[in-house]
Amino acid sequence: MLKRRELLLTSAALALSCAKKSSTTSSRAVSAVIPSQPTKDGAGVSLNRALGNRALGMLDPFLMLDEFQTENPDDYIAGFPDHPHRGFETVTYMIHGAMEHKDSVGNQGRLRPGSAQWMTAGRGIVHSEMPKQERGLMWGFQLWVNLPAQRKMIPPRYQDIAPEVIPELALERGRVRVIAGSVEGKTGPVSGIDVEPLFLDVTLEKGGSLTVPTPARHNSFVFVTDGAMRVGSSREEVKKGHLAVLSAGEVLRLDGEQGRALVLAGRPLGEPVSRWGPFVMNTDDEIKQAIEDYRSGRLTL
């Protein structure tokens, strides 16, 4: 069994290998398909981990992608009580249900259906994310995005994005919500992010299609959240709960099989990653310092 650090390096090598093999092509293809894996986090919340698991430790600059989707309150009601972060960004995207967040510097807000939050932990923050419902469907995602070494200790900041400010692109047989980046003249509200992300929520009916321009050297993946989607130049079918790692390329083609998917792309940092629980730094010594700072109350100073 690979150790955690070896797993991260192996996953990063996969991403770099994908980019090198297809650097002369303009259309992205599927390099690997990874099934999400059930796990628990927080105070016992049931999740499916699509990225950051044993099969794919990271895809630079993306560190983790979790999906929570259940109508059983026992799977989510305990939520994510106070916990720290340092050195990276957390992105929460809600489809159904409501969560309330609070933090150590007095921020508080409500995440409702269709909303997003891009939180830059930077040098440190302690926050909680707790359900604001006792029954019904809770469906959303949390993505972790790395920060470059020189920006890991910046002050924390939030971008709370209400549903009504996320632009939607209507297709002949589908729609696209643009959280970050641009597609067909629609630009998402998330801004000022180091890895220059593309983050789309794409719904396609059978027979629908979408061609998305992507920076050629960005690492990219598609996670199918419902139904199925045909992905890339080979039109490989990817089903619900599976993540497709993509080769490099200037465009991504998606074809609908009555499905929905998250499309992510970001500029790889190419830096060492040392990771322990809620802290992501470049060296083991920096991780030890983060743990010491948290235990002594200096994390958020």
C-alpha positions as a Python dict, from the first residue, in 0.01 Angstrom:
ca = {
    (1, 'M'): (0, 0, 0),
    (2, 'L'): (134, 344, -90),
    (3, 'K'): (206, 588, 189),
    (4, 'R'): (13, 917, 176),
    (5, 'R'): (307, 1125, 52),
    (6, 'E'): (393, 865, -214),
    (7, 'L'): (28, 865, -325),
    (8, 'L'): (30, 1241, -373),
    (9, 'L'): (349, 1225, -578),
    (10, 'T'): (213, 938, -789),
    (11, 'S'): (-106, 1131, -861),
    (12, 'A'): (86, 1445, -953),
    (13, 'A'): (305, 1239, -1186),
    (14, 'L'): (-8, 1106, -1358),
    (15, 'A'): (-125, 1460, -1427),
    (16, 'L'): (212, 1567, -1567),
    (17, 'S'): (230, 1253, -1779),
    (18, 'C'): (-114, 1323, -1924),
    (19, 'A'): (-8, 1675, -2020),
    (20, 'K'): (316, 1562, -2185),
    (21, 'K'): (155, 1287, -2390),
    (22, 'S'): (-103, 1516, -2548),
    (23, 'S'): (82, 1846, -2568),
    (24, 'T'): (63, 1845, -2948),
    (25, 'T'): (-316, 1801, -2960),
    (26, 'S'): (-581, 2065, -2910),
    (27, 'S'): (-870, 1847, -2795),
    (28, 'R'): (-878, 1696, -2447),
    (29, 'A'): (-924, 1321, -2408),
    (30, 'V'): (-1000, 1099, -2110),
    (31, 'S'): (-677, 970, -1952),
    (32, 'A'): (-829, 780, -1660),
    (33, 'V'): (-1169, 721, -1500),
    (34, 'I'): (-1172, 705, -1119),
    (35, 'P'): (-1476, 588, -916),
    (36, 'S'): (-1558, 793, -608),
    (37, 'Q'): (-1515, 616, -274),
    (38, 'P'): (-1746, 629, 29),
    (39, 'T'): (-1600, 780, 344),
    (40, 'K'): (-1692, 989, 648),
    (41, 'D'): (-1563, 1327, 757),
    (42, 'G'): (-1650, 1607, 996),
    (43, 'A'): (-1856, 1471, 1286),
    (44, 'G'): (-1953, 1163, 1087),
    (45, 'V'): (-2098, 1304, 765),
    (46, 'S'): (-2131, 1038, 492),
    (47, 'L'): (-1948, 1141, 175),
    (48, 'N'): (-1831, 1012, -160),
    (49, 'R'): (-1469, 1119, -219),
    (50, 'A'): (-1394, 1159, -590),
    (51, 'L'): (-1049, 1317, -551),
    (52, 'G'): (-805, 1287, -264),
    (53, 'N'): (-866, 916, -220),
    (54, 'R'): (-644, 607, -258),
    (55, 'A'): (-701, 594, -634),
    (56, 'L'): (-612, 959, -700),
    (57, 'G'): (-444, 1156, -422),
    (58, 'M'): (-451, 1492, -602),
    (59, 'L'): (-456, 1648, -946),
    (60, 'D'): (-242, 1960, -914),
    (61, 'P'): (-370, 2214, -807),
    (62, 'F'): (-681, 2025, -692),
    (63, 'L'): (-643, 1839, -362),
    (64, 'M'): (-983, 1692, -288),
    (65, 'L'): (-1342, 1672, -413),
    (66, 'D'): (-1619, 1540, -187),
    (67, 'E'): (-1985, 1494, -273),
    (68, 'F'): (-2256, 1470, -6),
    (69, 'Q'): (-2593, 1355, -139),
    (70, 'T'): (-2849, 1198, 90),
    (71, 'E'): (-3205, 1236, 218),
    (72, 'N'): (-3118, 1060, 544),
    (73, 'P'): (-3058, 1322, 816),
    (74, 'D'): (-2840, 1075, 1006),
    (75, 'D'): (-2588, 1104, 721),
    (76, 'Y'): (-2544, 1482, 751),
    (77, 'I'): (-2704, 1625, 1065),
    (78, 'A'): (-2379, 1623, 1272),
    (79, 'G'): (-2218, 1850, 1013),
    (80, 'F'): (-1867, 1992, 1032),
    (81, 'P'): (-1810, 2156, 1374),
    (82, 'D'): (-1520, 2393, 1438),
    (83, 'H'): (-1206, 2284, 1252),
    (84, 'P'): (-893, 2466, 1130),
    (85, 'H'): (-741, 2519, 785),
    (86, 'R'): (-411, 2662, 662),
    (87, 'G'): (-236, 2684, 325),
    (88, 'F'): (-514, 2623, 71),
    (89, 'E'): (-870, 2710, -36),
    (90, 'T'): (-1200, 2535, 25),
    (91, 'V'): (-1487, 2567, -222),
    (92, 'T'): (-1841, 2470, -122),
    (93, 'Y'): (-2111, 2438, -388),
    (94, 'M'): (-2471, 2358, -291),
    (95, 'I'): (-2738, 2206, -514),
    (96, 'H'): (-3003, 2117, -253),
    (97, 'G'): (-3028, 2195, 116),
    (98, 'A'): (-2880, 2465, 336),
    (99, 'M'): (-2566, 2502, 547),
    (100, 'E'): (-2457, 2776, 787),
    (101, 'H'): (-2093, 2872, 821),
    (102, 'K'): (-1921, 3061, 1104),
    (103, 'D'): (-1554, 3132, 1167),
    (104, 'S'): (-1301, 3249, 1421),
    (105, 'V'): (-1290, 3608, 1292),
    (106, 'G'): (-1664, 3672, 1307),
    (107, 'N'): (-1781, 3584, 957),
    (108, 'Q'): (-2117, 3412, 929),
    (109, 'G'): (-2338, 3320, 635),
    (110, 'R'): (-2587, 3080, 486),
    (111, 'L'): (-2524, 2852, 190),
    (112, 'R'): (-2853, 2779, 13),
    (113, 'P'): (-2944, 2584, -302),
    (114, 'G'): (-2741, 2704, -601),
    (115, 'S'): (-2493, 2908, -395),
    (116, 'A'): (-2116, 2878, -376),
    (117, 'Q'): (-1843, 2984, -136),
    (118, 'W'): (-1475, 3016, -223),
    (119, 'M'): (-1285, 3044, 106),
    (120, 'T'): (-913, 3120, 104),
    (121, 'A'): (-780, 2990, 435),
    (122, 'G'): (-434, 3140, 384),
    (123, 'R'): (-235, 3162, 708),
    (124, 'G'): (-519, 3015, 911),
    (125, 'I'): (-883, 3010, 1006),
    (126, 'V'): (-1111, 2803, 1228),
    (127, 'H'): (-1462, 2759, 1096),
    (128, 'S'): (-1771, 2539, 1105),
    (129, 'E'): (-2025, 2431, 845),
    (130, 'M'): (-2349, 2301, 994),
    (131, 'P'): (-2678, 2190, 831),
    (132, 'K'): (-2971, 2432, 857),
    (133, 'Q'): (-3230, 2161, 802),
    (134, 'E'): (-3342, 1852, 990),
    (135, 'R'): (-3488, 1658, 699),
    (136, 'G'): (-3491, 1646, 320),
    (137, 'L'): (-3225, 1618, 54),
    (138, 'M'): (-2878, 1756, 125),
    (139, 'W'): (-2667, 1765, -192),
    (140, 'G'): (-2349, 1957, -242),
    (141, 'F'): (-1975, 1945, -295),
    (142, 'Q'): (-1654, 2058, -133),
    (143, 'L'): (-1343, 2113, -341),
    (144, 'W'): (-995, 2182, -202),
    (145, 'V'): (-760, 2395, -412),
    (146, 'N'): (-391, 2443, -333),
    (147, 'L'): (-221, 2779, -287),
    (148, 'P'): (131, 2856, -418),
    (149, 'A'): (409, 2862, -160),
    (150, 'Q'): (445, 3240, -156),
    (151, 'R'): (70, 3282, -93),
    (152, 'K'): (5, 3019, 174),
    (153, 'M'): (29, 3269, 460),
    (154, 'I'): (-190, 3547, 320),
    (155, 'P'): (-484, 3674, 529),
    (156, 'P'): (-802, 3463, 496),
    (157, 'R'): (-1084, 3584, 272),
    (158, 'Y'): (-1427, 3472, 154),
    (159, 'Q'): (-1616, 3499, -169),
    (160, 'D'): (-1979, 3417, -87),
    (161, 'I'): (-2169, 3374, -412),
    (162, 'A'): (-2549, 3393, -410),
    (163, 'P'): (-2737, 3174, -662),
    (164, 'E'): (-2873, 3470, -855),
    (165, 'V'): (-2528, 3609, -940),
    (166, 'I'): (-2401, 3285, -1095),
    (167, 'P'): (-2457, 3328, -1470),
    (168, 'E'): (-2633, 3056, -1666),
    (169, 'L'): (-2584, 2971, -2031),
    (170, 'A'): (-2889, 2821, -2202),
    (171, 'L'): (-2810, 2552, -2458),
    (172, 'E'): (-3040, 2394, -2714),
    (173, 'R'): (-3042, 2079, -2501),
    (174, 'G'): (-2902, 2175, -2167),
    (175, 'R'): (-2761, 2453, -1952),
    (176, 'V'): (-2434, 2562, -1790),
    (177, 'R'): (-2382, 2743, -1460),
    (178, 'V'): (-2050, 2933, -1459),
    (179, 'I'): (-1900, 2959, -1111),
    (180, 'A'): (-1547, 3053, -1224),
    (181, 'G'): (-1386, 3114, -1562),
    (182, 'S'): (-1569, 3185, -1887),
    (183, 'V'): (-1765, 2999, -2150),
    (184, 'E'): (-1948, 3146, -2451),
    (185, 'G'): (-1948, 3501, -2316),
    (186, 'K'): (-2055, 3411, -1962),
    (187, 'T'): (-1801, 3477, -1685),
    (188, 'G'): (-1831, 3342, -1333),
    (189, 'P'): (-1829, 3570, -1026),
    (190, 'V'): (-1531, 3406, -852),
    (191, 'S'): (-1220, 3620, -909),
    (192, 'G'): (-863, 3673, -796),
    (193, 'I'): (-774, 3305, -760),
    (194, 'D'): (-409, 3211, -813),
    (195, 'V'): (-471, 2896, -1018),
    (196, 'E'): (-700, 3076, -1269),
    (197, 'P'): (-979, 2817, -1233),
    (198, 'L'): (-1258, 2708, -1459),
    (199, 'F'): (-1557, 2571, -1263),
    (200, 'L'): (-1875, 2477, -1451),
    (201, 'D'): (-2191, 2290, -1359),
    (202, 'V'): (-2311, 2138, -1688),
    (203, 'T'): (-2646, 1969, -1754),
    (204, 'L'): (-2699, 1806, -2094),
    (205, 'E'): (-2999, 1621, -2228),
    (206, 'K'): (-2947, 1324, -2457),
    (207, 'G'): (-2822, 1464, -2787),
    (208, 'G'): (-2700, 1787, -2630),
    (209, 'S'): (-2337, 1896, -2658),
    (210, 'L'): (-2097, 2162, -2536),
    (211, 'T'): (-1746, 2261, -2641),
    (212, 'V'): (-1551, 2437, -2366),
    (213, 'P'): (-1227, 2631, -2433),
    (214, 'T'): (-962, 2545, -2173),
    (215, 'P'): (-610, 2679, -2116),
    (216, 'A'): (-396, 2410, -2276),
    (217, 'R'): (-164, 2354, -1980),
    (218, 'H'): (-430, 2356, -1708),
    (219, 'N'): (-499, 2024, -1543),
    (220, 'S'): (-864, 1933, -1580),
    (221, 'F'): (-1126, 1678, -1481),
    (222, 'V'): (-1496, 1606, -1518),
    (223, 'F'): (-1699, 1461, -1231),
    (224, 'V'): (-2037, 1320, -1335),
    (225, 'T'): (-2296, 1398, -1068),
    (226, 'D'): (-2604, 1249, -1235),
    (227, 'G'): (-2681, 1020, -1527),
    (228, 'A'): (-2394, 991, -1771),
    (229, 'M'): (-2184, 1211, -2000),
    (230, 'R'): (-1970, 1138, -2303),
    (231, 'V'): (-1640, 1312, -2243),
    (232, 'G'): (-1354, 1423, -2464),
    (233, 'S'): (-1250, 1360, -2820),
    (234, 'S'): (-1319, 986, -2792),
    (235, 'R'): (-1667, 1050, -2647),
    (236, 'E'): (-1599, 803, -2368),
    (237, 'E'): (-1904, 742, -2151),
    (238, 'V'): (-1852, 842, -1787),
    (239, 'K'): (-2126, 754, -1541),
    (240, 'K'): (-2255, 909, -1219),
    (241, 'G'): (-2005, 900, -936),
    (242, 'H'): (-1700, 873, -1162),
    (243, 'L'): (-1425, 1129, -1222),
    (244, 'A'): (-1259, 1153, -1564),
    (245, 'V'): (-900, 1283, -1561),
    (246, 'L'): (-834, 1470, -1886),
    (247, 'S'): (-529, 1512, -2103),
    (248, 'A'): (-400, 1858, -2195),
    (249, 'G'): (-574, 2045, -2471),
    (250, 'E'): (-732, 2372, -2579),
    (251, 'V'): (-1094, 2248, -2592),
    (252, 'L'): (-1311, 1996, -2412),
    (253, 'R'): (-1609, 1833, -2582),
    (254, 'L'): (-1903, 1706, -2376),
    (255, 'D'): (-2199, 1512, -2517),
    (256, 'G'): (-2512, 1444, -2318),
    (257, 'E'): (-2652, 1109, -2213),
    (258, 'Q'): (-2911, 1279, -1994),
    (259, 'G'): (-2648, 1377, -1741),
    (260, 'R'): (-2498, 1643, -1520),
    (261, 'A'): (-2132, 1705, -1440),
    (262, 'L'): (-1886, 1942, -1276),
    (263, 'V'): (-1607, 2059, -1506),
    (264, 'L'): (-1288, 2181, -1334),
    (265, 'A'): (-961, 2314, -1471),
    (266, 'G'): (-675, 2492, -1297),
    (267, 'R'): (-315, 2598, -1346),
    (268, 'P'): (-82, 2338, -1189),
    (269, 'L'): (161, 2476, -931),
    (270, 'G'): (429, 2209, -967),
    (271, 'E'): (538, 2246, -604),
    (272, 'P'): (602, 1991, -327),
    (273, 'V'): (295, 1908, -118),
    (274, 'S'): (303, 1818, 249),
    (275, 'R'): (-41, 1747, 387),
    (276, 'W'): (-184, 1654, 725),
    (277, 'G'): (-557, 1664, 788),
    (278, 'P'): (-678, 2025, 745),
    (279, 'F'): (-332, 2170, 670),
    (280, 'V'): (-161, 2178, 328),
    (281, 'M'): (191, 2319, 309),
    (282, 'N'): (512, 2257, 112),
    (283, 'T'): (727, 2089, 378),
    (284, 'D'): (680, 1862, 679),
    (285, 'D'): (834, 2130, 901),
    (286, 'E'): (564, 2375, 791),
    (287, 'I'): (298, 2118, 880),
    (288, 'K'): (452, 2074, 1226),
    (289, 'Q'): (445, 2452, 1268),
    (290, 'A'): (78, 2467, 1166),
    (291, 'I'): (-12, 2200, 1422),
    (292, 'E'): (185, 2381, 1693),
    (293, 'D'): (24, 2714, 1602),
    (294, 'Y'): (-323, 2562, 1620),
    (295, 'R'): (-263, 2394, 1955),
    (296, 'S'): (-120, 2715, 2101),
    (297, 'G'): (-394, 2940, 1961),
    (298, 'R'): (-163, 3121, 1719),
    (299, 'L'): (-304, 2977, 1394),
    (300, 'T'): (-530, 3272, 1320),
    (301, 'L'): (-301, 3549, 1448),
}
